[in-house]
Amino acid sequence: MSQSASKLLVTIPYTPRAAQRQIHPQLETHRFCVLVTHRQLGKTVCAVNHLLKQALQNTRPHPRYFYLAPFLKQAKMIAWDYLKRYSSPLPGVHASEAELCLRLPNGARIWVCGADNPDALRGTYADGVVLDEYAQIKPDVFTEIIRPMLLSREGWAVFMGTPKGQNAFFELFNRARKAALAEPGVWWVGVFRADESGVIAPAELERLRRETPDTIFRQEYLCDFTASAENVLIPIDSVLAACARTYAAAELRFAPKIIGVDPARFGNDRSVIFKRQGLQALEPLVFRRLDNMALAERVARQIESFRPDAVFVDAGCGGGVIDRLRQLGFAVTEIPFGGAPSRPGQYANKRAEMWGEMAAWIKSGGALPESPELKADLCQVCYDFDAGGRMRLEPKEKIKERCGQSPDTADALALTFAAPVRPGSRTQEFAKSEYDVL
């Protein structure tokens, strides 16, 4: 259509549900939106039509939009047919099956992509991106690839999904709620539960409640991020109860002080220092991209100020930290996560034993800091039993693949349970009393 030609009024075959009518105005007036919905609400249909409307109304040259799902096959199955169906009344629309790209009459394009090959998106720009089923997409896909794509056009992003426990989507949800308070015109968070949306008839919803395991029903239909799977070692309910507890200094006076240190394993992992005195865990210190020498300096500062009775450091990647601290005159204990447990008949290795002791501590009165990262890390670790009936934990590599990052903060807290500690132990020899970490 030439610029001088009159505009055509085209009706897209889409009648929004009541919940979708609430969502669309928010998507159109906020740059970043986090949409948490129950199953069968119609979030993908809503997002596809939002993409179409935004693309058709864009007057900039060569608009580009993207729909992203965790896997390309999933994206094609979920969104591609919807895009073709709702764009079919438009004159001159072209759908490329080979590229999964929809070309609209004004020159705008909408691609359907999978997050399993995110590097294919590098080097381009975007006016808007929808990230569907975000709980299954690794967080660095957005931070390293999608976010830079939005810079030149000041593009928008919609993050959608149904809760799947305490993972990256839960962390984004919490961050977005804070951001929406600070920048209400930029961020929006919407939660649509099945018992409130009206999409599922009450009688059918009640049948689903009876037929579905409680944790799954809470997660899939009530949008409950706190619903835990049956094989999660530490349920979110226990964590929330521990976060609500607190102890006075007098109650902890004679309890041992312990520090756990979990050095980063890979570039995107976090180095964590965790302090605990008896039943009270303090706020963790979390660092990214910190080398061993710098981490050792920070641990040394904490030892001098906290005066712990024991310091346990993960031996896996903490060799440099351990050596430096000992060189500075501090008594620290290296803990191999894959080493032998103190109770070999109950636990498969030291890591399982530390987490088992931490879980028992939480359930028996332990108090946790109000840390979103810690809550997410504690509740994402699953367990099973080996042939000998010993408890073992899900491998860290599998956790990172599933959740986007290792449970570093929880590992650091677990290290404070590496061995029994008596109050009054010495962790600093003071041979280097002149030592100054600055």
HELIX and SHEET records of a PDB file:
HELIX    1   1 ALA A   18  THR A   29  1                                  12    
HELIX    2   2 LYS A   43  GLN A   57  1                                  15    
HELIX    3   3 LEU A   72  ALA A   75  1                                   4    
HELIX    4   4 LYS A   76  TRP A   80  3                                   5    
HELIX    5   5 ASP A   81  SER A   87  1                                   7    
HELIX    6   6 PRO A  118  LEU A  121  5                                   4    
HELIX    7   7 TYR A  134  GLN A  136  5                                   3    
HELIX    8   8 PRO A  139  VAL A  141  1                                   3    
HELIX    9   9 PHE A  142  ILE A  146  3                                   5    
HELIX   10  10 ARG A  147  MET A  149  1                                   3    
HELIX   11  11 ALA A  168  ALA A  182  1                                  15    
HELIX   12  12 ALA A  194  SER A  197  1                                   4    
HELIX   13  13 PRO A  202  GLU A  211  1                                  10    
HELIX   14  14 ASP A  214  GLU A  220  1                                   7    
HELIX   15  15 ILE A  236  CYS A  243  1                                   8    
HELIX   16  16 ALA A  249  LEU A  252  5                                   4    
HELIX   17  17 ASN A  292  PHE A  306  1                                  15    
HELIX   18  18 GLY A  319  GLN A  327  1                                   9    
HELIX   19  19 LYS A  350  LYS A  363  1                                  14    
HELIX   20  20 PRO A  372  LEU A  378  1                                   7    
HELIX   21  21 LYS A  396  CYS A  403  1                                   8    
HELIX   22  22 ASP A  408  LEU A  415  1                                   8    
SHEET    1   A 8 HIS A  94  SER A  96  0                                        
SHEET    2   A 8 CYS A 101  ARG A 103 -1                                        
SHEET    3   A 8 ARG A 109  GLY A 114 -1                                        
SHEET    4   A 8 ARG A  64  ALA A  69  1                                        
SHEET    5   A 8 GLY A 128  LEU A 131  1                                        
SHEET    6   A 8 TRP A 156  GLY A 161  1                                        
SHEET    7   A 8 PHE A  32  THR A  37  1                                        
SHEET    8   A 8 TRP A 187  PHE A 192  1                                        
SHEET    1   B 5 GLN A 280  ALA A 281  0                                        
SHEET    2   B 5 ARG A 270  GLN A 277 -1                                        
SHEET    3   B 5 LYS A 257  ASP A 262 -1                                        
SHEET    4   B 5 ALA A 310  ASP A 314  1                                        
SHEET    5   B 5 THR A 333  ILE A 335  1                                        
SHEET    1   C 3 GLN A 280  ALA A 281  0                                        
SHEET    2   C 3 ARG A 270  GLN A 277 -1                                        
SHEET    3   C 3 LEU A 285  ARG A 288 -1                                        
SHEET    1   D 2 TYR A 383  PHE A 385  0                                        
SHEET    2   D 2 MET A 391  LEU A 393 -1                                        
END                                                                             
